[in-house]
Amino acid sequence: MLELKGISKTFGGLRAVDDVSLSITRGAITGLIGPNGAGKTTLFNTIAGAYAPTRGTIHFEGQPIEGKAPYQIYRMGIARTFQIPRPFGALSVLENVMLAPLGQLGEQFWNNLFRPGRIRTQERTNRDKAVEVLDFLNLTHLADEPARSLSGGQLKLLELGRALMSDPRLILLDEPGAGVNPTLLGQITERIVELNRRGISFLIIEHNMDMVMNLCRPIVVMAAGRLLMQGEPQAVRSDPRVLDAYLGGVT
């Protein structure tokens, strides 16, 4: 589904991602782990179009996407969330989700003058879909609350909800478990599993090893910008290279 070949990303003299090649299989929940500074988020940003790779190619469903703008990649079927959610705090939870779809007619001022009926119809459709998304994520009771009032875990669910508004086929999740209490973490995990059952593939950066080991098949490990290994959870857990990367050789 997603294929990276020889991806490198440098910032001046720093090579944050160094010759990474990997494939993401359709239907998989793939975990991406590694110590801080391993290059995981830089790789995410390169896939999502925030950065153009210094070298290498990225194909999504057979189409090259390296160097495309984020909105173009989003439109092709890849959505992403961020490690630190940044919603529009004064807007309601429902309004934040309704902002996500591309191609909203009301964004062009002349449509408000000449096509108000079309805008109202589109907004009703987007609202109905946003309500369904919030219901799926168990956020309906917070729909009219300002986004700034949400807890850390609820903000992670809101991020996922905004991603779902584009009907993505692949979602890049950046640390969905960070700062989330166990109850909401379980809820987030359940929603990921259900969405995967419905046909959405995932690539997930996560430091919560229990979550990764229970949820992800396969797991990709990065260290110092390079791909260290890729395999099933048990193989990753027992690989001496992974232990060395995380623990400096202490077992």
KENU-602612 format. One record per residue: residue in one letter; x, y, z of N, C-alpha, C in turn. Coordinates in Angstrom, 3 decimals. Example, Ala and Ser with C-alpha at 12.3 -4.5 7.8 and 13.67 -1.06 7.14 Angstrom:
<nodes>
NODE   rest       n.c1       n.c2       n.c3      ca.c1      ca.c2      ca.c3       c.c1       c.c2       c.c3
NODE      A     13.190     -5.690      7.800     12.300     -4.500      7.800     13.200     -3.300      7.800
NODE      S     12.850     -2.250      7.080     13.670     -1.060      7.140     12.900      0.030      7.870
</nodes>
This chain:
<nodes>
NODE   rest       n.c1       n.c2       n.c3      ca.c1      ca.c2      ca.c3       c.c1       c.c2       c.c3
NODE      M      0.827     -1.206      0.000      0.000      0.000      0.000      0.864      1.260      0.000
NODE      L      1.868      1.268      0.872      2.805      2.387      0.962      4.205      1.828      0.876
NODE      E      5.005      2.344     -0.033      6.359      1.820     -0.221      7.369      2.961     -0.219
NODE      L      8.323      2.865      0.692      9.417      3.828      0.783     10.695      3.150      0.320
NODE      K     11.429      3.829     -0.553     12.697      3.292     -1.042     13.799      4.324     -0.858
NODE      G     14.771      3.990     -0.011     15.958      4.822      0.162     15.678      6.232      0.628
NODE      I     14.684      6.395      1.538     14.318      7.740      1.983     15.351      8.294      2.962
NODE      S     15.859      9.468      2.628     16.738     10.215      3.526     16.210     11.640      3.633
NODE      K     16.380     12.229      4.820     16.026     13.621      5.030     17.106     14.269      5.882
NODE      T     17.748     15.280      5.315     18.811     15.981      6.024     18.410     17.416      6.300
NODE      F     18.894     17.934      7.412     18.717     19.330      7.793     20.119     19.892      8.022
NODE      G     20.661     20.592      7.023     22.045     21.028      7.118     22.953     19.813      7.175
NODE      G     23.723     19.697      8.256     24.614     18.552      8.396     24.003     17.386      9.142
NODE      L     22.741     17.521      9.571     22.084     16.460     10.335     21.251     15.593      9.402
NODE      R     21.501     14.299      9.394     20.690     13.358      8.625     19.695     12.713      9.581
NODE      A     18.472     13.252      9.608     17.456     12.789     10.554     16.882     11.440     10.149
NODE      V     16.763     11.207      8.838     16.335      9.912      8.297     17.386      9.487      7.294
NODE      D     17.849      8.252      7.433     19.024      7.822      6.673     18.736      6.524      5.910
NODE      D     18.384      6.663      4.636     18.272      5.524      3.723     17.283      4.477      4.233
NODE      V     16.061      4.922      4.517     15.030      4.018      5.039     14.187      3.473      3.893
NODE      S     14.063      2.160      3.834     13.189      1.481      2.882     12.269      0.555      3.660
NODE      L     10.970      0.683      3.433     10.022     -0.215      4.081      8.711     -0.188      3.312
NODE      S      7.898     -1.224      3.540      6.590     -1.334      2.907      5.532     -1.490      3.981
NODE      I      4.409     -0.791      3.781      3.265     -0.903      4.671      2.185     -1.684      3.925
NODE      T      1.775     -2.796      4.481      0.817     -3.677      3.833     -0.609     -3.180      4.042
NODE      R     -1.420     -3.263      2.989     -2.828     -2.900      3.112     -3.499     -3.762      4.181
NODE      G     -4.265     -3.128      5.055     -4.995     -3.841      6.083     -4.234     -4.040      7.368
NODE      A     -2.974     -3.616      7.419     -2.157     -3.837      8.616     -2.261     -2.657      9.575
NODE      I     -1.988     -2.943     10.846     -1.720     -1.905     11.838     -0.234     -2.013     12.145
NODE      T      0.544     -1.158     11.533      2.003     -1.221     11.634      2.479     -0.260     12.714
NODE      G      3.302     -0.752     13.623      3.869      0.092     14.661      5.237      0.600     14.258
NODE      L      5.544      1.835     14.610      6.858      2.432     14.350      7.411      2.891     15.690
NODE      I      8.477      2.228     16.149      9.030      2.534     17.462     10.512      2.859     17.342
NODE      G     11.055      3.371     18.431     12.461      3.717     18.497     12.677      4.747     19.578
NODE      P     13.902      4.871     20.071     14.174      5.861     21.115     13.972      7.278     20.601
NODE      N     13.898      8.227     21.519     13.782      9.625     21.125     14.944     10.004     20.212
NODE      G     14.643     10.755     19.160     15.669     11.153     18.208     15.946     10.130     17.135
NODE      A     15.127      9.077     17.065     15.361      8.018     16.081     14.990      8.436     14.662
NODE      G     14.186      9.498     14.531     13.775      9.955     13.200     12.348      9.582     12.835
NODE      K     11.580      9.104     13.797     10.226      8.613     13.524      9.305      9.726     13.029
NODE      T      9.252     10.833     13.760      8.344     11.915     13.373      8.811     12.576     12.082
NODE      T     10.125     12.672     11.876     10.628     13.207     10.610     10.188     12.321      9.448
NODE      L     10.211     11.010      9.653      9.739     10.104      8.613      8.249     10.314      8.358
NODE      F      7.462     10.470      9.420      6.034     10.765      9.274      5.833     12.042      8.462
NODE      N      6.556     13.082      8.828      6.407     14.364      8.143      6.783     14.260      6.672
NODE      T      7.728     13.405      6.361      8.148     13.212      4.976      7.077     12.457      4.194
NODE      I      6.476     11.447      4.806      5.390     10.721      4.147      4.203     11.645      3.912
NODE      A      3.864     12.462      4.916      2.665     13.297      4.859      2.848     14.567      4.040
NODE      G      4.071     14.860      3.599      4.293     16.007      2.730      4.748     17.272      3.419
NODE      A      4.902     17.239      4.751      5.418     18.425      5.440      6.859     18.694      5.039
NODE      Y      7.619     17.615      4.779      8.985     17.723      4.274      9.072     16.969      2.948
NODE      A      9.874     17.503      2.040     10.228     16.740      0.844     11.483     15.933      1.168
NODE      P     11.536     14.676      0.777     12.732     13.887      1.082     13.954     14.440      0.365
NODE      T     15.096     14.369      1.025     16.343     14.758      0.376     16.705     13.762     -0.718
NODE      R     16.365     12.507     -0.474     16.631     11.448     -1.448     15.621     10.328     -1.243
NODE      G     15.292      9.620     -2.314     14.430      8.457     -2.212     13.049      8.698     -2.791
NODE      T     12.257      7.636     -2.823     10.921      7.699     -3.406      9.890      7.130     -2.429
NODE      I      8.667      7.654     -2.550      7.536      7.176     -1.759      6.373      6.949     -2.713
NODE      H      5.804      5.744     -2.687      4.646      5.434     -3.522      3.487      5.016     -2.618
NODE      F      2.316      5.567     -2.898      1.094      5.193     -2.201      0.122      4.619     -3.223
NODE      E     -0.208      3.369     -3.051     -1.076      2.652     -3.989     -0.575      2.810     -5.427
NODE      G      0.739      2.714     -5.572      1.358      2.742     -6.885      1.652      4.126     -7.432
NODE      Q      1.224      5.187     -6.738      1.417      6.555     -7.228      2.528      7.250     -6.433
NODE      P      3.439      7.939     -7.109      4.489      8.660     -6.379      3.905      9.841     -5.615
NODE      I      4.327     10.003     -4.367      3.819     11.118     -3.571      4.929     11.974     -2.983
NODE      E      6.194     11.567     -3.144      7.265     12.366     -2.544      7.277     13.755     -3.184
NODE      G      7.368     14.775     -2.345      7.401     16.142     -2.834      6.043     16.779     -3.033
NODE      K      4.951     16.011     -2.905      3.618     16.595     -3.036      3.277     17.382     -1.781
NODE      A      2.375     18.341     -1.929      1.937     19.134     -0.786      1.075     18.292      0.141
NODE      P      1.042     18.636      1.439      0.229     17.861      2.372     -1.230     17.716      1.956
NODE      Y     -1.837     18.796      1.434     -3.252     18.699      1.065     -3.453     17.734     -0.095
NODE      Q     -2.466     17.635     -0.997     -2.574     16.689     -2.102     -2.500     15.249     -1.598
NODE      I     -1.602     14.995     -0.661     -1.471     13.651     -0.089     -2.714     13.304      0.720
NODE      Y     -3.242     14.275      1.444     -4.485     14.091      2.198     -5.622     13.703      1.262
NODE      R     -5.680     14.381      0.133     -6.737     14.123     -0.851     -6.588     12.738     -1.475
NODE      M     -5.356     12.224     -1.545     -5.120     10.912     -2.141     -5.511      9.761     -1.212
NODE      G     -5.723     10.074      0.082     -6.190      9.030      0.987     -5.320      8.764      2.194
NODE      I     -4.342      9.644      2.473     -3.509      9.511      3.671     -3.830     10.660      4.619
NODE      A     -4.293     10.325      5.805     -4.544     11.334      6.837     -3.558     11.110      7.974
NODE      R     -3.368     12.139      8.789     -2.433     12.009      9.897     -2.942     12.755     11.120
NODE      T     -2.450     12.339     12.268     -2.673     13.078     13.500     -1.316     13.554     14.003
NODE      F     -1.339     14.384     15.038     -0.106     14.981     15.542      0.124     14.581     16.995
NODE      Q      1.384     14.525     17.355      1.779     14.152     18.711      1.170     15.114     19.730
NODE      I      1.172     16.402     19.406      0.567     17.416     20.271     -0.636     17.994     19.533
NODE      P     -1.858     17.610     19.903     -3.036     18.128     19.209     -3.130     19.644     19.351
NODE      R     -3.509     20.294     18.271     -3.679     21.741     18.299     -5.023     22.105     17.670
NODE      P     -6.116     21.851     18.398     -7.428     22.190     17.857     -7.658     23.696     17.901
NODE      F     -8.730     24.138     17.260     -9.176     25.521     17.409     -9.939     25.570     18.730
NODE      G     -9.262     26.061     19.767     -9.761     25.925     21.124    -11.093     26.584     21.386
NODE      A    -11.378     27.703     20.744    -12.628     28.419     20.999    -13.803     27.818     20.243
NODE      L    -13.523     27.019     19.216    -14.601     26.375     18.472    -15.045     25.110     19.194
NODE      S    -16.268     24.701     18.926    -16.776     23.489     19.555    -16.091     22.256     18.972
NODE      V    -16.252     21.152     19.676    -15.710     19.886     19.195    -16.314     19.553     17.836
NODE      L    -17.622     19.727     17.684    -18.278     19.452     16.410    -17.735     20.345     15.302
NODE      E    -17.547     21.625     15.584    -17.032     22.548     14.572    -15.616     22.171     14.155
NODE      N    -14.803     21.729     15.109    -13.443     21.306     14.779    -13.455     20.146     13.795
NODE      V    -14.364     19.200     13.979    -14.443     18.061     13.074    -14.978     18.505     11.712
NODE      M    -15.933     19.420     11.708    -16.524     19.887     10.440    -15.539     20.671      9.584
NODE      L    -14.485     21.200     10.194    -13.486     21.955      9.437    -12.613     21.070      8.549
NODE      A    -12.574     19.779      8.834    -11.563     18.914      8.226    -11.741     18.631      6.735
NODE      P    -12.954     18.439      6.210    -13.061     18.052      4.795    -12.481     19.103      3.852
NODE      L    -11.828     18.626      2.805    -11.338     19.528      1.764    -12.474     19.921      0.820
NODE      G    -12.244     20.994      0.054    -13.178     21.380     -1.002    -14.487     21.945     -0.510
NODE      Q    -14.480     22.625      0.633    -15.724     23.202      1.135    -16.041     24.488      0.366
NODE      L    -17.229     24.524     -0.196    -17.606     25.632     -1.088    -17.582     26.969     -0.369
NODE      G    -17.911     26.980      0.903    -17.970     28.237      1.636    -16.634     28.907      1.832
NODE      E    -15.532     28.207      1.535    -14.209     28.804      1.677    -13.928     29.835      0.581
NODE      Q    -14.721     29.827     -0.490    -14.563     30.811     -1.568    -15.701     31.823     -1.445
NODE      F    -15.350     33.075     -1.224    -16.339     34.062     -0.810    -17.454     34.245     -1.820
NODE      W    -17.145     34.099     -3.135    -18.180     34.327     -4.141    -19.272     33.262     -4.088
NODE      N    -18.924     32.078     -3.611    -19.951     31.048     -3.470    -20.995     31.442     -2.442
NODE      N    -20.584     32.205     -1.427    -21.541     32.664     -0.425    -22.539     33.633     -1.022
NODE      L    -22.155     34.305     -2.100    -23.053     35.236     -2.770    -23.933     34.552     -3.807
NODE      F    -23.336     33.624     -4.564    -24.030     33.069     -5.719    -24.509     31.628     -5.549
NODE      R    -23.993     30.907     -4.532    -24.370     29.495     -4.372    -24.680     29.170     -2.907
NODE      P    -25.448     30.019     -2.235    -25.705     29.768     -0.806    -26.436     28.454     -0.562
NODE      G    -27.297     28.070     -1.472    -28.022     26.809     -1.303    -27.094     25.615     -1.327
NODE      R    -26.138     25.626     -2.260    -25.169     24.542     -2.351    -24.316     24.466     -1.087
NODE      I    -23.958     25.640     -0.562    -23.151     25.669      0.655    -23.930     25.069      1.821
NODE      R    -25.193     25.444      1.966    -26.006     24.910      3.063    -26.147     23.392      2.954
NODE      T    -26.343     22.904      1.734    -26.468     21.462      1.532    -25.184     20.741      1.914
NODE      Q    -24.046     21.298      1.471    -22.766     20.679      1.795    -22.500     20.711      3.291
NODE      E    -22.820     21.817      3.941    -22.586     21.929      5.377    -23.463     20.956      6.162
NODE      R    -24.710     20.740      5.691    -25.559     19.749      6.354    -24.956     18.355      6.228
NODE      T    -24.423     18.046      5.026    -23.787     16.743      4.817    -22.579     16.584      5.724
NODE      N    -21.735     17.629      5.791    -20.552     17.567      6.648    -20.930     17.460      8.120
NODE      R    -21.990     18.166      8.503    -22.430     18.107      9.899    -22.927     16.703     10.243
NODE      D    -23.724     16.132      9.362    -24.243     14.783      9.613    -23.096     13.779      9.747
NODE      K    -22.096     13.908      8.885    -20.956     12.996      8.953    -20.156     13.227     10.234
NODE      A    -19.968     14.492     10.615    -19.229     14.805     11.837    -19.949     14.242     13.062
NODE      V    -21.264     14.312     13.068    -22.042     13.755     14.178    -21.828     12.242     14.259
NODE      E    -21.818     11.572     13.105    -21.574     10.131     13.082    -20.181      9.804     13.617
NODE      V    -19.190     10.609     13.222    -17.813     10.379     13.681    -17.714     10.552     15.190
NODE      L    -18.327     11.611     15.719    -18.276     11.843     17.161    -18.993     10.731     17.919
NODE      D    -20.084     10.231     17.353    -20.789      9.123     17.987    -19.903      7.875     18.018
NODE      F    -19.218      7.612     16.927    -18.321      6.459     16.859    -17.207      6.565     17.895
NODE      L    -16.729      7.774     18.141    -15.615      7.992     19.071    -16.072      8.272     20.500
NODE      N    -17.383      8.155     20.746    -17.953      8.415     22.076    -17.669      9.833     22.561
NODE      L    -17.744     10.777     21.628    -17.539     12.191     21.973    -18.807     13.019     21.792
NODE      T    -19.942     12.365     21.543    -21.180     13.094     21.261    -21.554     14.029     22.409
NODE      H    -21.340     13.585     23.646    -21.714     14.402     24.801    -20.875     15.662     24.917
NODE      L    -19.781     15.728     24.144    -18.905     16.912     24.180    -19.013     17.736     22.899
NODE      A    -19.949     17.419     22.036    -20.008     18.034     20.706    -20.065     19.556     20.758
NODE      D    -20.795     20.105     21.732    -20.979     21.561     21.787    -20.018     22.244     22.754
NODE      E    -19.117     21.472     23.346    -18.139     22.053     24.263    -16.959     22.629     23.481
NODE      P    -16.345     23.706     23.992    -15.148     24.218     23.312    -14.019     23.195     23.370
NODE      A    -13.269     23.071     22.290    -12.227     22.050     22.211    -11.174     22.227     23.295
NODE      R    -10.970     23.467     23.769     -9.942     23.690     24.789    -10.292     23.046     26.125
NODE      S    -11.539     22.621     26.292    -11.958     22.018     27.557    -11.706     20.518     27.611
NODE      L    -11.240     19.914     26.517    -11.059     18.470     26.459     -9.802     18.029     27.198
NODE      S     -9.836     16.808     27.697     -8.659     16.206     28.312     -7.693     15.754     27.225
NODE      G     -6.499     15.328     27.637     -5.504     14.881     26.669     -5.998     13.729     25.811
NODE      G     -6.635     12.744     26.456     -7.141     11.605     25.705     -8.269     11.972     24.775
NODE      Q     -9.142     12.864     25.223    -10.242     13.312     24.369     -9.721     14.096     23.170
NODE      L     -8.640     14.860     23.360     -8.036     15.574     22.228     -7.465     14.596     21.212
NODE      K     -6.899     13.474     21.679     -6.397     12.458     20.755     -7.546     11.870     19.929
NODE      L     -8.695     11.654     20.581     -9.856     11.160     19.854    -10.365     12.197     18.863
NODE      L    -10.324     13.475     19.244    -10.726     14.534     18.327     -9.814     14.567     17.107
NODE      E     -8.512     14.402     17.322     -7.571     14.330     16.200     -7.945     13.194     15.250
NODE      L     -8.260     12.042     15.821     -8.655     10.907     15.000     -9.949     11.205     14.255
NODE      G    -10.877     11.876     14.921    -12.132     12.234     14.271    -11.935     13.142     13.080
NODE      R    -11.051     14.106     13.217    -10.789     15.003     12.076    -10.171     14.230     10.914
NODE      A     -9.301     13.280     11.244     -8.699     12.462     10.192     -9.757     11.644      9.463
NODE      L    -10.753     11.143     10.191    -11.769     10.288      9.581    -12.684     11.036      8.613
NODE      M    -12.751     12.350      8.715    -13.653     13.118      7.855    -13.258     13.066      6.381
NODE      S    -12.026     12.648      6.081    -11.591     12.569      4.680    -11.741     11.167      4.092
NODE      D    -12.349     10.249      4.860    -12.463      8.849      4.421    -11.107      8.290      3.991
NODE      P    -10.106      8.349      4.870     -8.756      7.915      4.483     -8.671      6.400      4.351
NODE      R     -7.692      5.965      3.578     -7.393      4.537      3.494     -6.185      4.182      4.352
NODE      L     -5.364      5.189      4.668     -4.222      5.006      5.555     -4.167      6.183      6.514
NODE      I     -4.041      5.892      7.812     -3.925      6.940      8.821     -2.579      6.804      9.518
NODE      L     -1.856      7.916      9.598     -0.601      7.996     10.333     -0.914      8.576     11.708
NODE      L     -0.749      7.784     12.745     -1.034      8.225     14.108      0.275      8.487     14.838
NODE      D      0.451      9.723     15.314      1.675     10.095     16.015      1.415     10.095     17.519
NODE      E      1.858      9.040     18.187      1.749      8.858     19.635      0.318      9.056     20.154
NODE      P     -0.613      8.228     19.700     -1.993      8.363     20.187     -2.145      8.078     21.671
NODE      G     -1.173      7.369     22.269     -1.283      7.033     23.683     -0.570      7.984     24.617
NODE      A      0.118      8.988     24.083      0.925      9.874     24.933      0.045     10.716     25.853
NODE      G      0.293     10.624     27.145     -0.424     11.433     28.119     -1.880     11.068     28.300
NODE      V     -2.259      9.848     27.924     -3.657      9.427     27.965     -3.855      8.465     29.132
NODE      N     -4.945      8.655     29.890     -5.200      7.752     31.009     -5.604      6.375     30.494
NODE      P     -5.441      5.338     31.304     -5.674      3.965     30.830     -7.061      3.722     30.247
NODE      T     -8.089      4.360     30.820     -9.453      4.146     30.319     -9.603      4.661     28.898
NODE      L     -9.150      5.886     28.664     -9.254      6.456     27.328     -8.294      5.770     26.362
NODE      L     -7.146      5.310     26.865     -6.220      4.588     26.001     -6.879      3.310     25.486
NODE      G     -7.605      2.620     26.359     -8.329      1.436     25.927     -9.377      1.769     24.890
NODE      Q    -10.033      2.903     25.067    -11.054      3.337     24.106    -10.428      3.662     22.755
NODE      I     -9.286      4.360     22.775     -8.592      4.693     21.529     -8.179      3.414     20.804
NODE      T     -7.637      2.463     21.562     -7.204      1.201     20.966     -8.375      0.462     20.333
NODE      E     -9.505      0.425     21.027    -10.695     -0.239     20.489    -11.150      0.408     19.190
NODE      R    -11.099      1.733     19.128    -11.548      2.432     17.911    -10.600      2.139     16.742
NODE      I     -9.299      2.071     17.031     -8.332      1.744     15.984     -8.615      0.354     15.427
NODE      V     -8.849     -0.593     16.323     -9.125     -1.966     15.892    -10.387     -2.023     15.041
NODE      E    -11.427     -1.309     15.458    -12.677     -1.316     14.694    -12.499     -0.652     13.329
NODE      L    -11.795      0.454     13.284    -11.549      1.120     11.996    -10.725      0.228     11.077
NODE      N     -9.771     -0.482     11.653     -8.979     -1.411     10.852     -9.860     -2.542     10.307
NODE      R    -10.782     -3.000     11.117    -11.720     -4.028     10.669    -12.560     -3.531      9.498
NODE      R    -12.807     -2.219      9.464    -13.592     -1.610      8.381    -12.760     -1.313      7.138
NODE      G    -11.467     -1.588      7.213    -10.643     -1.464      6.020     -9.601     -0.365      6.031
NODE      I     -9.449      0.360      7.129     -8.443      1.425      7.206     -7.137      0.847      7.736
NODE      S     -6.046      1.149      7.066     -4.715      0.728      7.500     -4.100      1.818      8.374
NODE      F     -3.158      1.415      9.220     -2.550      2.363     10.154     -1.036      2.197     10.192
NODE      L     -0.346      3.323     10.347      1.058      3.367     10.722      1.124      4.220     11.978
NODE      I      1.597      3.637     13.078      1.474      4.267     14.394      2.832      4.433     15.047
NODE      I      3.183      5.674     15.390      4.319      5.937     16.277      3.806      5.856     17.704
NODE      E      4.485      5.093     18.538      4.025      4.977     19.925      5.174      4.530     20.823
NODE      H      5.225      5.118     22.036      6.220      4.728     23.033      5.655      3.770     24.079
NODE      N      4.331      3.631     24.103      3.720      2.695     25.044      3.888      1.286     24.488
NODE      M      4.846      0.562     25.041      5.197     -0.738     24.479      4.092     -1.772     24.640
NODE      D      3.326     -1.692     25.730      2.211     -2.624     25.884      1.197     -2.418     24.758
NODE      M      0.894     -1.170     24.464     -0.044     -0.870     23.385      0.489     -1.381     22.050
NODE      V      1.759     -1.114     21.772      2.353     -1.521     20.496      2.360     -3.041     20.363
NODE      M      2.798     -3.731     21.400      2.917     -5.181     21.327      1.572     -5.869     21.172
NODE      N      0.525     -5.299     21.772     -0.798     -5.906     21.693     -1.548     -5.539     20.425
NODE      L     -1.206     -4.388     19.827     -2.007     -3.845     18.727     -1.373     -4.024     17.359
NODE      C     -0.060     -3.926     17.279      0.599     -3.758     15.976      1.193     -5.052     15.435
NODE      R      0.976     -5.284     14.175      1.560     -6.400     13.413      1.789     -5.903     11.987
NODE      P      3.028     -5.675     11.549      4.300     -5.865     12.234      4.706     -4.604     12.999
NODE      I      5.937     -4.664     13.544      6.525     -3.514     14.223      7.826     -3.164     13.511
NODE      V      7.988     -1.882     13.212      9.202     -1.363     12.579      9.990     -0.598     13.632
NODE      V     11.282     -0.844     13.708     12.126     -0.199     14.708     13.148      0.692     14.014
NODE      M     13.229      1.953     14.461     14.236      2.883     13.964     15.176      3.269     15.095
NODE      A     16.420      3.585     14.722     17.403      4.104     15.673     18.393      4.951     14.892
NODE      A     18.676      6.153     15.416     19.650      7.059     14.788     19.338      7.298     13.306
NODE      G     18.053      7.395     12.994     17.647      7.717     11.627     17.564      6.550     10.676
NODE      R     17.993      5.374     11.107     18.030      4.216     10.215     17.010      3.156     10.638
NODE      L     16.625      2.338      9.674     15.756      1.207      9.953     16.576      0.108     10.617
NODE      L     16.183     -0.255     11.830     16.934     -1.246     12.588     16.438     -2.659     12.291
NODE      M     15.105     -2.822     12.323     14.533     -4.124     12.005     13.036     -3.987     11.812
NODE      Q     12.421     -5.024     11.271     10.975     -5.080     11.113     10.549     -6.521     11.350
NODE      G      9.540     -6.717     12.210      9.122     -8.075     12.484      7.926     -8.138     13.400
NODE      E      7.579     -9.343     13.811      6.477     -9.575     14.736      6.894     -9.155     16.149
NODE      P      5.902     -8.867     17.010      6.216     -8.345     18.345      7.215     -9.185     19.134
NODE      Q      7.071    -10.490     19.132      7.963    -11.317     19.936      9.401    -11.226     19.439
NODE      A      9.552    -11.189     18.110     10.899    -11.066     17.551     11.517     -9.726     17.904
NODE      V     10.708     -8.663     17.860     11.203     -7.328     18.202     11.578     -7.265     19.672
NODE      R     10.721     -7.823     20.515     10.939     -7.766     21.965     12.251     -8.423     22.381
NODE      S     12.629     -9.472     21.661     13.806    -10.236     22.071     15.054     -9.937     21.252
NODE      D     14.961     -9.029     20.282     16.106     -8.751     19.422     17.155     -7.929     20.183
NODE      P     18.403     -8.379     20.237     19.434     -7.654     20.991     19.697     -6.256     20.446
NODE      R     19.484     -6.046     19.154     19.687     -4.701     18.588     18.668     -3.717     19.149
NODE      V     17.431     -4.181     19.340     16.392     -3.319     19.905     16.696     -3.024     21.365
NODE      L     17.096     -4.048     22.108     17.457     -3.833     23.503     18.617     -2.854     23.631
NODE      D     19.589     -2.978     22.736     20.727     -2.079     22.769     20.316     -0.639     22.452
NODE      A     19.410     -0.476     21.472     18.968      0.866     21.081     18.236      1.556     22.219
NODE      Y     17.423      0.795     22.968     16.628      1.369     24.048     17.381      1.443     25.369
NODE      L     18.205      0.433     25.616     18.791      0.291     26.955     20.313      0.403     26.965
NODE      G     20.899      0.662     25.816     22.353      0.796     25.766     23.086     -0.496     26.071
NODE      G     22.424     -1.613     25.731     23.058     -2.910     25.933     22.772     -3.534     27.274
NODE      V     22.038     -2.839     28.163     21.699     -3.395     29.470     20.454     -4.241     29.334
NODE      T     20.497     -5.502     29.717     19.346     -6.388     29.608     18.974     -6.947     30.972
</nodes>
